[in-house]
Amino acid sequence: MLVAAIRSRRGAAFKALSLVGKGRFDIVLSVPLALEYEDALLRHAEEAGLTNDDVEALVDYLCKVGIHQPVFFLWRPLLPDPKDDMVVEAAIAGGCGFIITFNLRDFSPAVGLGIDIVTPAQFLSHLGETA
């Protein structure tokens, strides 16, 4: 969702990202997950018109407003992409109700762990917001 959010300021992903830190919901980050977010954002920064400093500032902000969640139990392998497992592990450890992603199919095994897998638009609808 983060990469989609930096690619377009018109979509639901950007709207959801813009609500981070505004008291509407909490985000949970583990150290490995924050590093993965930074790596993914840096790979797409140029096409989104961002500098490396912009990406660093965004990740720093997410770390500042997010809940720092240690992960003591690994649920791997659960998903097709091992990097996505980090998202599930942080969500479970943090007691999250949602994972926001466009990749609903690959994250579907996490539903059995009590986490709703939703698109950014679905999450905004849950909050009573529009995209």
C-alpha positions in Angstrom: 0.0 0.0 0.0 2.9 2.4 0.8 4.3 2.2 -2.7 0.8 2.9 -4.2 0.4 5.8 -1.9 3.6 7.5 -3.1 2.8 6.8 -6.7 -0.6 8.7 -6.7 -2.0 11.3 -4.4 -5.5 10.6 -5.8 -6.1 7.1 -4.6 -7.3 5.4 -1.4 -3.8 4.3 -0.5 -2.6 8.0 -0.3 -5.8 8.9 1.7 -5.2 6.1 4.2 -1.5 7.1 4.5 -2.5 10.7 5.1 -4.5 9.6 8.1 -1.6 7.9 9.8 -0.7 9.7 13.0 -4.0 11.6 13.1 -5.5 9.5 16.0 -8.0 7.6 13.8 -6.1 4.3 14.0 -2.7 3.0 15.1 0.0 1.4 12.9 2.4 -1.3 14.1 5.9 -1.6 12.9 8.7 -4.1 13.7 12.3 -3.2 12.9 12.5 -5.7 10.0 9.2 -4.3 8.6 10.4 -0.7 8.8 13.5 -1.6 6.9 11.5 -3.5 4.3 9.2 -0.5 3.9 12.2 1.8 3.4 13.8 -0.6 0.8 10.5 -0.9 -1.1 9.9 2.9 -1.1 13.5 3.6 -2.2 13.1 1.3 -5.2 10.1 3.3 -6.3 11.1 6.8 -5.1 12.4 8.1 -8.5 9.3 7.2 -10.4 7.2 8.8 -7.7 9.2 12.0 -7.8 10.7 11.5 -4.4 14.3 11.8 -3.2 16.0 9.4 -0.9 15.6 12.1 1.8 11.9 12.2 1.2 11.7 8.4 1.7 13.8 8.6 4.8 11.5 11.3 6.2 8.4 9.2 5.5 9.8 6.1 7.2 11.1 8.2 10.1 7.5 9.6 10.5 6.0 6.2 10.4 8.4 5.0 13.1 7.7 8.1 15.2 3.9 7.7 15.1 3.7 3.9 14.9 3.7 1.4 17.7 7.1 -0.3 17.9 6.3 -4.0 18.1 8.8 -6.6 18.9 8.1 -10.0 17.3 8.9 -13.0 19.4 7.2 -15.7 17.3 7.6 -16.2 13.6 4.7 -17.5 11.6 6.8 -18.4 8.6 6.3 -19.7 6.0 2.7 -18.6 5.8 2.5 -16.4 2.7 3.9 -16.9 -0.8 6.3 -13.9 -0.4 8.5 -14.2 2.7 8.7 -10.4 3.0 4.9 -10.4 3.4 5.3 -12.7 6.4 6.9 -9.8 8.3 3.7 -7.8 7.9 1.6 -10.7 9.3 4.0 -11.3 12.2 4.0 -7.6 13.2 0.1 -7.6 12.9 -0.3 -10.7 15.1 2.2 -9.5 17.7 0.5 -6.1 17.8 -3.0 -7.4 18.0 -4.0 -5.7 14.8 -7.5 -6.1 13.4 -6.5 -5.2 9.8 -3.8 -5.5 7.2 -4.3 -3.0 4.5 -3.0 -4.2 1.1 -4.0 -4.5 -2.6 -2.6 -8.1 -2.5 -5.7 -9.7 -1.0 -5.1 -13.1 -2.5 -1.5 -13.6 -1.2 -2.5 -12.4 2.3 -5.7 -14.5 2.5 -4.0 -17.2 4.8 -3.8 -14.5 7.5 -7.6 -14.3 7.7 -7.4 -17.6 9.6 -5.3 -15.9 12.3 -8.1 -13.4 13.1 -6.9 -10.5 10.9 -9.1 -8.8 8.3 -7.3 -8.3 5.0 -8.7 -5.2 3.3 -7.9 -2.8 0.5 -7.2 0.8 1.3 -10.7 1.7 0.1 -12.3 -0.9 2.3 -10.3 0.3 5.3 -11.4 3.9 4.6 -15.0 2.8 4.4 -14.6 1.1 7.8 -13.4 4.4 9.2 -16.3 6.2 7.6 -14.0 8.0 5.1 -14.2 8.2 1.4 -11.2 7.7 -1.0 
